[in-house]
Amino acid sequence: MSEDTATRAAPRTNGTSFLASAPGRNTGLVVALVLLCLVGVVTAGDRFADLDNVLTILRLASVIGVVSVGMTFVITGGGIDLSVGAIVALASVWATTLATQSMATNTHWLIMVFTALAVGAGCGVINGALIAYGRIVAFIATLAMLAAARGLAEIISNRRTQIVNVQGFTAFFDASVLGVPVLVVVFALVAASGWVLLNRTTFGRRTFAVGGNPEAARLAGIDVRRHTVMLYTLLGVCCGIAAVMLVARTTTGSSTHGLLYELDAIAAVVIGGTLLSGGRGTIAGTVFGVLIFTTLSNVFTLNNLSISAQAVAKGAIIVVAVLLQQRLARRSTA
Amino acid sequence: MTSSPPPLLSVRGLVKRFPGVTALAGVDFDVRAGEVHCLLGQNGAGKSTLIKVLSGAHRPDEGEIRSNGEVVSFANPTAAMRAGVATLYQELDLVPGLSVADNVFLGHELSAGGFTRRAETRRRTRALLERLGHSDIPPDRDVGRLTAAQQQVVSMARALSRDARLLIMDEPSAVLDQDEVRTLFRVIRELTAQGVAVIHISHRLEEIREIGDRVTVLKDGRTVAAGLDVSAVSTAELIKLMTGREARNVYPPRRPVPPDAAEALVVRGLAVGRRAGVDFTVRAGEVVGLAGLVGAGRSEILEAVYGARKPTEGEVVVDGRRLKPGNVGAAVRAGVGLCPEERKSQGLLLDQAVYRNITVSSLPLFARMGFLDENAERTRSADLTASLDVRPSDVDRIVRTLSGGNQQKVVLARWLLRGCRVLLLDEPTRGVDVGARGEIYRLVRDLADRGVAVVVVSSDIDEVLGLADRVLVVREGRVVHEGPADEIDEARVLDLVMEGTAA
């Protein structure tokens, strides 16, 4: 059919093709993921299609996945956060200092979790306040946090890797629920709550409004600045959760944790279909984005390809995904 | 046939349509070398569209443009510039942070082998500024540090640097004080003496009398008078040409506001910036109109009432409660709603569904513990769009695809849903076609009849007079007249708003 005349006559869907609609975009991601898995099976056979390997992929995806879910909120709300990796490092270090660990041993291991969450939330509040009330561009404010948080992590840990000795903590996160590792369960819970929060609540709706047109949102009576602070705080908390997961997976806290997480998270969010300029975001897309990147690394590793080759492939995927997204966006607003 | 040379620029039967609106419905006029040709018309008459067509920013749907007798077609602004047409927009398009000289030669930098020729650029800029009688502007100064008048001179220098033979100036005096206007006029006269033609757009009749040679009047997208000799036409005639409508808007009948109606909105000494404070009161069920020129401070007053702009002084009282100044949230909670002037950039979430735009100010109505009931949102929105006759009625449609009138109804629906006590409308029919205007007028009147206090700001004086019960005429941030709308006419209001700007 001729799309032009059809959309002009009955432009119900605003000229969006199936591919540009939300389920359509996710279909594209599913296809990409399936293709990747096929490549994995063909090139690595049983080593790829093994249950343990699948669980490894999921466990690796979980940490960056939680950060990416938080990042989806910030980007949908029209922002960006470059400091997530540094916040993860700082939270991991703070949660594993001798003081925190001995307190945890004497009371409950949850102390470590709360410490990480509080550190993450604190960094997020600072980011948000600098951006919303200090009117510093998000890119710069979070760049400053990136430097400062990692520096603070180095000072606290004295650049030493801190080993976790709290039995309850490691035991809890090492366990599985019906065969699914706890880390993966945490990721699933965060993703599910994130989806509900973004798509079913007042908070989510305001996030779309603030990201889509901040001036219109403000004139509609939304407190845009307060909402911005909440968005960065939410992402900070996600970084805290990711820090806990990373500490559990590696049984260490370190100022080198979370290196380049900001790039991985932003890449996953963007290839998932969230608009970098704000106003449109999808949690499902982000989850697929994370799975695609993690699976890609896994397939490359199983085929003994270097980290460098992975990086090149990652870059290519980002470019292709964004080009595709732009084309779809243009078609839907033309 | 005649011995006189063809006009520098001649326009015949120009038509430009936008979705839902015909902005130009047949424009004819000529510009001769060395004259100042004034374009006159009310807001929405098509002046801006005409300028954009002449400067290559829009392409006409019909009609032709001739330059020195040759038919030309400006595919883009660069093509127009190459043909010697330069446009000075109201918002100056200079780059702050760059020097005067860099701005003048922006886009056609003087260079040798890829390196800019700085000394030559400065020398030529100085020469251009001298030609414009402004050798006082240093070519090295950052344009961000110049006054508005000086910036305008730099824009003109830029036009001359491209050998412009026709200069289009869109309300150049709007940002200038009287001395600066005088200097500007001197510069214009010097340019015309050198054979440059100037198209001068202004609302100020006295100005046209002072600087103009001929005048063309636009109304509803048509030329109603082309190339009149300014010295041979009276101000009264010009006002009549501008206002005498072919199709008058139909306004719904007023209903007398009961004298005991509560004072829903009281504004006391509200001042924005360095302007003097304004006082006014709007009773429940009353429509008050603010009339005045663009830049007279009407929108600023509305924004200050709404809390979107922090007033320097004064207070806003809604239903007896004083609002926290400069706080939109407080105003909205007190029951104030605003339909902003720039609907697209300030009012709407363009890429989101109609229902989301309607419910955005009333989300708590649909939320239980923060969870939204989207079906309830859709149902309530559908009720509203049906009663406001938004077309198409599909609430899942993306707002961007609606016409201007329907978009405005969506913003109105937002405040209907919120159930506001005071509604502030800034240019409610801008970009709305004539048919939908009538519907919006009826809606506004309907709201007033239900006890809402309404404040309307419009550049269309006829609209203010037709819609409002009471009119405040605003000039330079001050209320210069207040009275019932049916006791004043358009010509008198024009007189009032233009008075004083002549001095």
Interface residues (C-beta under 8 A of the other chain):
Chain A: P11 R12 N14 V196 R200 T201 T202 F203 G204 R205 R206 F208 A209 G212 N213 E215 A216 A217 R218 L219 A220 G221 I222 D223 G279 R280 T333
Chain B: Y306 A308 V328 G329 A331 V332 R333 L338 P340 S345 Q346 G347 L348 L349 L350 D351 Q352 R356 T359 V360 S361 L363 P364 A367 G370 F371 L372 E374 P392 D394 D396 R397 I398 R400 T401 R414
